[in-house]
Amino acid sequence: MRWKSSTSAAPTRPHAVFGRSRFAGTKQWEGDRRTPEGNYLIVSKHRSVRFRWFLKINYPNALDAANFAHLEAVGDIPRGMHEGGSIGIHGTDLPILNSGNVDWTTGCISVYNDDISELARLLPLGTLVVIKP
């Protein structure tokens, strides 16, 4: 993630932490604690008491849905699991975890509160978010 800061001429890259799964790879189902990987769009933004702002992405997208269907068909998804949703970029209520590089979320991306405020201000709905390991 990069954006042009209003106080700097150079692009800024916020420090981010991710889902706390002990398994590598992209999100496969709701509750696996992985962060999705791929191309997503910001589909909504709202204030959050806990995280200052929440920028929701369009997870699951068409590729995620196809991957889930395939994994489910071959039996690699536990029974009763769903694709999930409500994945986004948000601030933190425990900055020490972010500064310690602790992947603590249940699948979202967490950045510092000043950064999420700046992202919420700068990024309109429909902004492309590329999530790569």
C-alpha positions as CSV (number, residue, x, y, z in Angstrom):
1,M,0.0,0.0,0.0
2,R,1.3,3.4,-0.9
3,W,-0.2,6.9,-1.0
4,K,1.0,10.4,-1.4
5,S,1.1,12.1,2.0
6,S,-0.1,15.7,2.2
7,T,3.0,16.5,4.3
8,S,5.6,14.7,2.1
9,A,6.6,14.9,-1.5
10,A,7.5,11.1,-1.5
11,P,4.9,8.3,-1.5
12,T,4.3,6.9,1.9
13,R,4.1,3.2,2.8
14,P,2.2,2.6,6.1
15,H,3.4,-0.1,8.4
16,A,0.8,-2.9,8.3
17,V,0.1,-6.2,10.1
18,F,-2.2,-9.0,9.0
19,G,-4.1,-12.0,10.1
20,R,-2.8,-14.2,12.8
21,S,-3.0,-17.6,11.2
22,R,-0.1,-20.0,11.7
23,F,-0.7,-21.2,8.1
24,A,0.8,-19.3,5.1
25,G,-1.3,-18.4,2.1
26,T,-4.5,-16.6,1.2
27,K,-7.7,-16.6,3.1
28,Q,-9.8,-19.7,2.3
29,W,-12.8,-19.6,4.5
30,E,-14.4,-17.5,7.3
31,G,-12.5,-18.0,10.6
32,D,-9.2,-19.2,9.2
33,R,-7.6,-16.0,10.4
34,R,-5.7,-15.5,7.1
35,T,-5.7,-12.2,5.2
36,P,-6.9,-12.5,1.6
37,E,-4.4,-12.0,-1.2
38,G,-5.2,-10.5,-4.5
39,N,-6.9,-7.4,-6.0
40,Y,-9.8,-5.9,-4.2
41,L,-11.8,-2.6,-4.2
42,I,-12.7,-0.4,-1.2
43,V,-16.5,-0.8,-1.2
44,S,-17.4,1.1,2.0
45,K,-15.8,3.3,4.7
46,H,-17.1,4.0,8.2
47,R,-15.9,5.3,11.5
48,S,-15.1,2.7,14.1
49,V,-15.0,3.2,17.9
50,R,-12.4,0.5,18.2
51,F,-10.3,1.0,15.1
52,R,-10.9,4.7,14.2
53,W,-11.9,3.8,10.6
54,F,-12.8,0.6,8.7
55,L,-12.3,0.5,4.9
56,K,-14.2,-2.6,3.8
57,I,-12.9,-4.4,0.7
58,N,-14.9,-6.6,-1.7
59,Y,-13.8,-9.9,-0.2
60,P,-14.8,-12.5,-1.4
61,N,-14.4,-11.4,-5.0
62,A,-15.1,-13.7,-8.0
63,L,-11.7,-15.4,-7.8
64,D,-12.1,-16.1,-4.1
65,A,-15.6,-17.5,-4.7
66,A,-14.2,-19.8,-7.4
67,N,-11.3,-20.9,-5.2
68,F,-13.7,-21.6,-2.3
69,A,-16.0,-23.7,-4.6
70,H,-13.1,-25.7,-5.9
71,L,-11.6,-26.4,-2.4
72,E,-15.0,-27.3,-1.1
73,A,-15.6,-29.7,-4.1
74,V,-12.4,-31.5,-3.5
75,G,-13.0,-31.7,0.3
76,D,-10.3,-29.2,1.4
77,I,-12.7,-27.0,3.2
78,P,-14.1,-28.2,6.6
79,R,-17.8,-28.9,6.4
80,G,-20.1,-26.0,7.3
81,M,-17.5,-23.3,6.5
82,H,-18.4,-20.2,4.5
83,E,-16.4,-17.8,2.4
84,G,-16.8,-15.0,5.0
85,G,-16.7,-11.3,4.6
86,S,-16.2,-8.1,6.5
87,I,-12.5,-7.9,5.6
88,G,-10.9,-4.5,5.4
89,I,-8.2,-2.1,6.5
90,H,-8.5,-0.6,9.9
91,G,-6.6,1.1,12.7
92,T,-5.5,-0.4,16.0
93,D,-6.6,-0.5,19.6
94,L,-3.3,-1.9,20.6
95,P,-0.5,0.0,18.9
96,I,2.2,-2.0,20.7
97,L,1.1,-5.1,18.6
98,N,1.5,-3.1,15.3
99,S,4.9,-1.7,16.3
100,G,6.0,-5.2,17.4
101,N,5.1,-6.6,14.0
102,V,2.6,-8.9,15.6
103,D,0.0,-10.3,13.0
104,W,-3.0,-10.0,15.4
105,T,-6.1,-9.5,13.3
106,T,-8.6,-12.2,12.3
107,G,-8.0,-11.6,8.6
108,C,-8.0,-7.8,8.2
109,I,-5.1,-5.4,7.6
110,S,-4.3,-3.2,10.6
111,V,-2.3,0.1,10.3
112,Y,-1.6,2.8,12.8
113,N,-4.5,5.1,13.6
114,D,-2.9,8.2,12.0
115,D,-2.4,6.1,8.8
116,I,-6.0,4.9,8.7
117,S,-7.3,8.4,9.2
118,E,-5.1,9.5,6.2
119,L,-6.2,6.6,4.1
120,A,-9.9,7.2,4.9
121,R,-9.4,10.8,3.8
122,L,-7.5,10.1,0.6
123,L,-9.0,6.9,-0.8
124,P,-12.4,7.1,-2.4
125,L,-14.7,4.1,-2.8
126,G,-13.6,2.0,-5.7
127,T,-9.9,2.4,-4.9
128,L,-7.9,-0.7,-6.0
129,V,-6.2,-2.4,-3.1
130,V,-3.5,-5.0,-4.0
131,I,-2.7,-7.4,-1.2
132,K,0.5,-9.5,-1.7
133,P,2.5,-11.5,0.8
